[in-house]
């Protein structure tokens, strides 16, 4: 009886999971969550990994650290998860670089603790990532082959010539004389036959392997049963997902092809890749031909020299990117060993060497001149700059930023007592290709065709949206939008509207109250007439505090650059750090970005500015610079005759009663609410005025997340208030009972309730990363997650929760410990 009940419960749970996975709510976060929750279940793991193929790269990139950590520590034996990650590396060089650096850091961690087994595991995954990135996936090669027809002739002729030399020339000396014809680091031409033979013979093996995966097959069978009956009868297949070792026939085929069994995830496992319905076609006998077989046939019939070209380009691109980043980090380590006065000259020389490497890459394999001249290469336009590398400092769904040149004269060395990080200014050009594109490593071969296809697709999409998704509406003025917002009827209220009314009543005592922020709706684009004296004060204040604004600096540097002839050339800045583990900072920024998405989804006007942190190993990385921003410490030092932050606002956004001043005040409040919530939930400490930035628009931005989630500077946790809300920050929002401060309270409560509603989207990201990490904030293990979860007040009713939130604000209000910490930083480090 108990067994029958257990079986029914198991079937019911499975049916619920299947319905969830097939729903519109399924996304990358849900996949990561259930991969973690069911990390011991082969069937669920395999099914979810198969479903991951349906998600776009931008969503996957958001949770890439969690997926990698799952593979390293939680699901070591999950062949399907390993296959999926390696497939993505084979398909996208952009993702492969990030996975490679994650595994590189994991190797260092494993060596530090002396775990030889884990070192071997991490090295294996890192090497497979590199192999996948260089060899590419079958689908990406096919897409490359399809798109490169007619525009791959230049490289094609070189590859054919190299093959001809390899096959027909028996004189070794002649081979040596002709090596300069080959592209740099060209692979052995004789590998072409092996690659084509392997891909031709892989079809039967791949299809047989996919059929012999019991976890996926039984899970799919249960899915079909659900479609027919609406329920999930029978025995739970999750517990029967045992894997079958390779058959003798498979092993024989592998031996015949000459590929080790360890290479299977990189080459053959493409077969179980996610397939849309209707992709199968029928052959002449009327039988369906699976997509995998059609693609194998297509690839087998491709020109062998094309395959050599693809592999060469991928290898060169991946290798050059890795090496350039390693060199940038190496320079930071090198210059810290020499006297400070000698550092700028040494760094400039080293960066000029990087520029020569970039020019050599952009020049291409046929460039015969000994001297690489930037002006000459820049004059070639897209035929040169599309050969350059990109750094994964922007998201997968953003356009590629090709690196043109590092400006060595603008580099700023940020000398500290023991380290020498430096700020780089890099000239880049945005291309038409997305970072996630499978051909990002060879955009120069099919740029024209790619752009034409994207234009056609864009026009078709616009036409479709116009016909099906564009109802005729009358334009509405800002005033109309304001009135509609203010007079929503209670009869048609949704739960969110009800919550907003409860919050208003808690803050203002009136559900119909028009808040400070609502009064300014519709005035963002209004141009005020500012008196000449106020405008003069404003300009001089900005000039003193921020110096050369980013727009002016970019224009000046690009104008003097040899690459100014390339339309769309722009400037980007980041800091190179060596000797610091940036992975905790990276996690903090990832969590901040997750909070930002939650606020946007729930339409809460809390401002957050996540920036990019790229870890290249366990002790180095690149950090995106915040432009047109200065720390509160710097603000106080640079503002002429500084008296208070409030006084700075009055001078920078003068006059005081203007809409411009109120808009700046509103932006300040929205950012204060956002970062106060972040500081509370993540327990971010060391919040002195050197770690809080203020940008030119009046927004607060927090940086430096070295102490969070429980770890604190020093033995004594001095900062024990929920968040920093000192009098100098309060002054910008006027008095405690002012409408501006009440607007802060309203946003803080709404943001808190929104985060509480989606708390698992925060706690899961932290929980997945606890195992195997060396981050200081994770040393307490599961206690970190438990305490994080407790800060959301999940056990309270909404009204009781709001009361607790208001108590947090009261506790933080001009808290004496926050003031004393600022005083301590001033006495010890001179931070104002």
N, C-alpha and C positions, 0 to 999 in steps of 0.2 A: 504494500500500500504506500509506504514512504517512498519507495523507488519510483512508483507511478506518479506520485505527486511531484517528486523532484524532476522527473522527465517533463511533466507538463509545465512546470515553472521555467525550466531551461528552454523549452520550445517557445514559451511566451516571451521570455527575455530576448531570444534570438529574433522572433518576429518583430518585436519592438525595435531592435537594432536595425533590422533590414529596412523597416519603414522609415526610420530616421535617416539612414544612409542614402536612401533614394529620394528623400524630400528636397525641397528647394532650400532648406536651411543648411544643407551639407556644404561645408567650406573647409578651408585649410585648418582653421583653428579646431573645428570639430574633429577632423581627421587626426590631428596631433593629440587631442585629448583622449580619444578612444584607442589610439595606438598605445598610449601610455597606460590607460586603465586596463586594457586587455593585452598587455605586453607578454603575458604567459600563454596566450591563446593563438596558436598558429593559424587557425581558420580565419579569425577576425583580422589578424595581422595581414594575411595574404589578401583578403577581400578589400580591406581599406587601402592597401598599397596599390592594388589594381585600380581603385577608384581615384587615387591621387593623380593618375594620368589625365583625368578630365579637368583638373584645375589649372589655372594659368600661372605662369612663372612669378608674377608679381605677388600673388597671394602666398605661394610657396616660399618665396624669398623672405617674407615676413617672419616665418617660423623655421627658417633653415637651421639656426643654431639648435633648436629643440629637436628637429629631425636627426641632425648629426649626433646629438648627445644620446638620443634614443638608440641609435645604431651602435654607438660605442659602449654604452653601459646598461641599457635596459632591455634591448632586444638584439643581443650579440649574435644569436643564431637565426635571426630572421633573414632568410635568403631573399625574400621578396622586397623587404625594405632596403637591403643593400643593393639589390637590382634596380630599384626605383631611383635611388640617389645616384647610382652610377649611370643610369640611363639619362638622367637630367644633366649630369656632367658631360656626357657624350653629346647631348643635344645643344647645350648652352655653355659656351666658354665663360660667360658672365657668372653663372652659378658655380661652375667648376673651380674658378679661382677662389671663391669664398669657401667652398668645401675643402679645397686643398689647404688653405691657411688654417681653417679650423682643425683639421687633422694634424697639421704641422705643430700646432700648439698642444694638441692632445699627446703627441709623442713626447714633447718636452715634459709635460706633467707626469706621464708614466715613468719616465727616466728619473725624475726628481724623487719619486717615492720608491724607486727600485723594483717596480712590478714588471718583470721581464715578459710575462705572458701578455700583459696589457700593452707593453711597448711593441711587441710583435703584431698584436691585433691592430693597433693604431697605424703602424708602419704599412701593414698590408692594405688598409683602407686608403691611406694617403697615396700609395703607389697605384692602386686601382683607379683612384680618382684621376691621377696624372695620365695613366694609360687611356682611360676613357676620354679625357679631354683631348688627347693627341690623336687617338684613332678615330674618334667620333662614332656616332651611332649610325646604324644602317639607314634610318629614316632621314637623318640630317644629311648624309652623303647623297641620298636620292634627291632630296630637295635641292641640294647644291647642284647636282648633275642636271636636273630639270631646268633650273634657273640660269645656269651658266652656258647653255647652248648658244653658240654664236658670239659669245663675249669672253670666252675662256681661251681664245686662240693663242694669245701671246704666251701664256704659261704652258699651254698644251704643246706648242712647238718645242719649247725648252725641255719638257718632260720626255717627249718622243725622242728628241735628240739624245738625251741622257740614256734612254733605254737602248737606242740604236748603238751607241758607243759600248754599252755594257754587253750587248749580245754579239756584236760583230767584230769587235776589236780584240785581238788576242795578244797584242803587245802591251805589257804593263806600263812601259814608259809612255806610250801614246795616251793611255788612260790618265796618267798623271798630268800630262800636258793639257788635257782637255777638261780638267776638273774645274777650271774657273768658269766654265759655261754653266755648271750646275748652280742652282740656288744654294744659298748658305745652309749648311747642315742638312744637305739633301739625304733622304733615306735611301737604302739600297734598292736599286730598280728591280732587282730580282724578286723582291717581296711582292710585286704586283700579282704574279701568278698565284702565289700562296693565298693572298687576300681574296682574289676572285674565286679560287677553288674552294676556299673555306666558306665563302658566302653562298656559293652554288650548292654545296653539300649540307649547309646548315638547316635548310628548310625542314627536312624530315626530323632531324634531331630536335629542333626548336618546337615543332608542333607536337611531337611525342612527349617532350618534357612538359609542355603546358597541359597536356591531357592527363599526365601522371601526377599532377599537383592536387592531392586529395582535398586540401583545405579549401582551395578556390573552387574546385569542382563541386564539392558537397555544399558549399555555401551558395553557389550559383543554382544548384538543384533546389535548395530550400527557397531561393528567391523565385524560381519558376513555379514552385508549388504554391507560394503565397499569391502570385499573380493569378493562378487558376482558382484557388479556394478562398483567398483572403485570410488564411491562417497559416501557421507553420507547424504541421504535424510531424511526428516521427522523432527520431533520436537526434539529439543536438550534435551537429557535425563539428562544432568548434573543438570539442574534446577529442575528435578523431583525426585531427589534422596532422598526422605523422608524415614525415617526409620519406620518400623512397630514394635510396642512393642510385647513382647512374647505372644503367643497365650495361651488360657486356657489349651490346651493339653500340651503345653511345660511347663507351670507352674506346672501342676499336676505331670508331669514326674520328674521335678526337686524336688518337695516335696517328691515324692515317693523314689527317690534316696537318698534324705537327703542332698542335696547340695544347698547352697544359690545362688540366681540369680547373686549375685556379683562375684561368682566364675566362671561364664561362660567363660570369656576370658582365664582363666587358664586351663580349662579342655575340654570344648566342641568345642571351636572355631577352633580346628585343622582341621575341615572339609573343610574349604575354602582355605586350604594351596595350594600353587602353585603346579599344577600337569603337568608333561610332557605329550605330546600327546602319545597315545598308551599305557597308563598305565592301562586302564580298561581291564578286562578280562571277558570271558563268562562263565556262569554257565551251569549246565547240561541241562537246558531248552533252551540254546542258547541265553539267555538274558545277556546283559552286567552287570557285577558286578562292581560298582565303587571301586576305590582304597581304599577309606575310609572304605567301608564295609569289604573288604578283610582284611585290617589291623586290624579292630576291631575283626573280627572272629579269626584272628591269635593270637591277644593279649588275647582274652577271653579264648583261649585254653591253654595259657601258664601256667606254674606251679605258683600258687599263691605265694609260697615262693620266687620265683624269683622277683616278683614285690616288695615284702618287702625288698629284698636285694638291688634292684635298688634305692628305695627311701631312705633307710638307708645310702647307700654310698654317694648319692648326698647330703643329709643333712649334713653328717659328713664333707664332703669335703668343701662345701660352708661355713658352720659355722666355721670350723677351719681356713680357709683363712681369713674370716672377723675378727675373734678374734685376730689372730696373728698380722694383720695390725693395729688393734686398740691398741694392747699392745705396738707395736713399737712407735706409736704416743704418747701414754700415758707416755712412758719413757722420751721422749723429754720434756714434760710438767713437769714431776716430778723432773728431775735433775736440772732444772733451778731455783728451789726453795731452793737448798742447796748450800753451798760454793763450789767454783770452784775446790778446791783441793780434795774434796770428790766425785766429779762427776764420774771420771773414775771407781772407785771401785763399786759405786752403779750401774752404767750402766752395768758393767761386770756381776754383780750378776743377774740383771734382764734379760740380754741376755742369760745367762746360763739356766734360766727358760724357755725361748723360745726354746732353744735347746732340753730340756727335753720333751717339748710338741711335737716337731718334731720327736724325737726318739720314743715316745709313739705311734704316728701315724704310723710310719714306722714299728714298731714292730707288729702291728695288734692286733685284739681282743683276739687271743689265747695265747699271750705272758704272761707267768705266773710269771716270776721273778720280785721281788720287785725293783731291781736295773736295770736301763736301761744302758747298756754298748754300746757305739758307735761302738767299734771294732767288737763286736758280731753281731750287727745289720747290719753293713756294709758288713760283711762276707756273709750275706744272698743274697747279690747282688740285682738283679731286683725284687726279691720277697719282698724286703723291700723298696728300694728307689722309686719304681713305686707307692707306696702308698702315698708318700709325696705330698704336695701341690705345685702349681706353682703360681707365681704372674703375672698378666697381664701386664708385662713390655715389652713384645715383641708382634709383630703383630699376628693376627689370623692365617696367613699362614706360620708362623715360627714354628719350632719344640718346643715342651714343654721343659721348663727348670725346673726340679724338685729341690726344695730347700732341701739340705741335712743338712746344718749346717751354723750357723752364727759364724764367728770367733771373739770372744769377745776381744782377745788380740790385734787385728789389728784396732779396732774401733777408730775413730778419732772424738773427740768432737770439734765442731766449735763454740766456745763460743763467744757470742755477749753481748751487754749491757743488753738486755732484754730477749733473747731467747737462747736456747741451742740445735740447730740442730746438728746432728752427722752423720758421714759417716760410712756406714756398708760395710763389705766385706763378701759376702755370697758364700758359696760353692754350686754349682749346677751341675746337670748332664743333658745333652741333650738326650731326648728319641726319639724314632721313630715316635711318635704320634704328630700330629699338634695341636696347641692350639684350633683350631676350631672344633676338633673332638667331636662328641656328647658323647663319652665315656671317656673324659679326666679325669673324676672324679674316674674312676675305671680301669685304664690302666693295673694294676697288674693282673686283671682277664683274660685278653685275649691278652696279649702282644705278645706271640708267634704267635698266629693266625693272629693278626693285621700285624705284620712284614712280615709274609709269604704272606698275601694278597697284601700288598704294593709292595713287590718284583715282584710278578706275574703281577700286574697292570703296574709297571714300565717297565718290559721287554716287555709286550704287546704294550705299548705306544711307546717305542723305535722302535720296529719292524714296527709299523704302520707309524711312522714318516720316517723311513728309506725307506719304500716302496713308500710313497706318497709325501713326502716333502723334499727329499734330492737330488737335482740335482747334477750331477757330475761337480765339479769345480776344476780348477787348483789352487794350493796354490800360494799366492801372497806375495812377500817380502814387508817389510816396505817401501822400496824405491819405489816399484811399486804403493803401496797405496798412497804414497806422491804425485807421479806424476799424478795419477788419480784425486786426490783432487785438484791439482793446475791447471789442464788443462781441466776442464769441458767446453764443447762447449756451446756457447750461444744459438745455435739453439734449444737445448732440455732443456733449463732452465725452472725450475718450479718457482712459485712466491717466494719461500724461497731463491733460488739461486739469483734471481734478487735483493731481499732485501739485501742479503749479499754483492752484488757488489755495491749497493748504499751506504751501510755503509762503505765499504772499500774506496770508492771514497771520502766520507765525512771525513774520518780519515786520509788517506794517500794521497789523490789526485790521486790515481791510482787503477783501479779495479783489476789489475793483481799482485798487491803487495803481496809478501810472508811475512806474519806477523811473529812476534816473536814466537808465539805459533806454527805456522805451520812449522817453521824451526826445531822445536824439535820433530815433529811427527816421531814415529818409534824408538826413542832413549830411551824410558822408561825402556826397559829391558837390555840395554847395560851396562855391568860391566866395569867400568873404573879402570885403575891401578893408585892408589893414592900413592903419595910419602909418605914415612914413617913419616916425620915431620907433614905434613898436616893431616894424619890419627890420629896422636897423639893429635894434637890440637882439632880436631873434637870430639874425644872420651872424652877428658877432659871437653870440653864445654858442651856436652850433659849430662855428669855425674853431673856437677855442677848445671845445670839448672833443670833437670828433676829427678835427684836422681835415685832411683831404677825404671827402666822401667817396664811397666805393665807385659810384658812377664816373666821377671825375678821374679817379685813379685808373680805372679800367680804360677810359678813353685815352689817357696820356700814355699808358704802357703799350696799348695796342697800336696807337698811332706811330710809335717809334719802332715797332716790331717789323721784321722782314715778312711776317705772315699777315700783315695788315691788308695785303692785296686779296686775301681770301675772305669772301663775304661771310658775315656771321661769326667771325673770330671773337671770342670773349675771354674773360679772365676768371679763374677760380683760385681759391687760396685754401691751404690746409697746413696743419702742423705735423711734422715728422717727430715722433717720440721713440726713443730707444732706452731700454732699461726699466720700463714700466709695463706691467700687465694691464692692458686696457679692456680686458673682457668683462670686468665688472661695470666699467663705464658703458660698454656696448650693451650689456643687459639693461642698465638703467635707461638708456636712450630707447631701447626696444620697448620697455614698459611704458615710457612716456608717450611713445608713438601709439601704443595700444590705448592708453587713456584718451589720447587725442581723437582716435577713431570713435571711441565710446561717446565722447562729448558731441562729436559731429553727428553721429547716428541719432542721439537723443535730443539734438538741437539745443544744446546748452552752450552759451557763449563764453565758455572758459577757454582762454588762449594758452596754447603750448607750442613750443618751437623745438621739435626734435631735430637733431643734427646727426650727420653721418660719422660713425667711427668704424674704421676698417682695421681689424687686427691681423697682422701678417704673421705673427707667431706668438709664443707665450710672453714675450717681453718687448714687443714693439708694435707700432701701428701708425695709422694716419687719422687725424681728426680734422673734420671740416671746421673752417674758421667762420665765426659769426661776424659778418661785415656790418659796418655802420653801427657798432655797439661798443660800449665801454663799461667797465666795472663801476660800481658805486664808489669804490675807492678811487678809481681814476677820475670819475666825475667830480669828486670833491677836490682833487688836486688840480684839475685843469680849469674848472669854472672860475672865472675872475671874481674875486671877492665873494667866495662861496659862503653862504650862511646856512642853507638847508636844501633838501631835495625839493621841497615845495617851492622855494624861491627860484630854483633852477627851472621848474616847470613854468612859473610865472614869467620868467624872462625868455625862455625858449619858445613858448607857445603864446606869447603876449598878443593882445591884452587879456587880462584875467577873465573877464565876463564874455569873451568871444566864444563862438561855436568851436573854433579851432582849439582853444584851451579845454573846453568841455569834452571834445572828442579825444584829446590826448589823455585827459583824466579818465575817460571811459575805457580806453585801451589799457591804461595802467591797472585799473580795477579788474578788468577781465583777465589780465595776465597774473595779477596777484592772486586771484581766486584759483586759477589753474595750478600755479606752482605751490600755493599753500596746500592744496589737496594732495599734490604729488609728494610734498615734503612730509605730510602727515602719514599717508598710506605707506610710502616706501621708507619712512623714518630716515630721510636724508639729513645728515648732520654736517658740521663744519660750514655753517651758513654765515660766514663772515662776509663783509662787503667786497672782498676780492673775488668771491665766487657767485656774485649776483650781478648780472649785466643789465644795462638799460640801453635800448636801441633808440634811433633817432625819432621813432614814432611815439615813444613814451612807454613801450612795453618792457616789462621785467622778463629776463631769461636767466635761468639757473644753469650753472656749469659745475664741473668737478664733482663726481659722484663716488669718491673714494670711500666714503663712510655712509652706509645705508643698511637697511634691514637688520639692524641690531648691533653692528660693529661701530665703534666710536673712536674719535681721536683721544689718545691718552687712556690711562687706567680708569679715570672717573668720567662718567657720562654727564658732562656739564649741561649740555643742551637737552633739557627734558620737557620743554614746552611742545605742544603738538606741532607748531610751525612758527616761523619768525614773523612777528607783527609788531615791530618796534614803533616808537613814536615818530621817527623820521619818515617811516613808510605811511603811517596813519595820517600824517599831516597832508600828504598829497590827496587823500580822500576826505579832507576837512575834519570836522569834529566827529565824535563818537555817535552822535544822534543825527548827523547830517544824512541827507538822502543818498549821497555818494557812498557812504559807508554801509548804509542799508542795502544798497545795490550789491556791494561786495558780499554781504551776508546771504542775500538771495541767490547769487551765483554759486557761492560756496555750498549751500544746502542742495541746490539743484544738481550740481556736479557730483556731490557726495551720493545722492540718491541714484543718479545715473550709473556711477561706478559700482554701487552696491547691487544694482540690478544685474550687472554683468561681471560680478566679482570673479567668477571662474575664469574669465578671459585674462585675468591678471594672475590669480594664484596658480593656475596650471602652468603658465610659462616659467614661474619660479620653481615649482615643484619638479618639473622635468629636468631642470638644470642642476639640482642639488647633487645627484649622484656623480662622483668622479671629478667634481670641480675643485679648483684650488682658489676660487674667489673667497676673499676674507669674509664677505657677508654671508656665506653659506656654511660656515664652520659649525653652526649650531644644528645643522641638519633639518629634520622635520619640524623642529621647534620654530624655525624661521617661517615656514608655511602656516603653521598653526597661529602664530602671533599675527601674521599678515591677515589671515582670514578673520581673526577676532576684531581687527580694526574696522571692519565693515558693519559691525553691529547687526549681524544677520538674525539674531534671535529676537529682535525688537520689532514691535509694530511701527508703522510709518510715523505716526504722531510722536511716539516715544523716541524714535530714532532722531527726529528733527530736534527734539529737546536736547538730546545728547550732543548733536552737532552744534547747536547754539552754545552749549557749555564748553565745547572745544574752542570756539572763537573767543569766548570770555576768558578762558584760561590762557590763551595765547596773547591776548590784548596787552601790549606793552609789558610782557612778561620780564621780570627783573633778571632772570637767568639769561635770556637772549641779550639783554642790554649789557650784562656783565661779561658775556662771551665776546661781544664786540670790543669791550674795554680791554679784555685780556689780549685779544689779537692786536690791538693798537700798542699795548705796552710791550709785547714780545716781538711782533713782526712789523710794527709801524703801519698796520692797515687801518685806514681812517674809517 
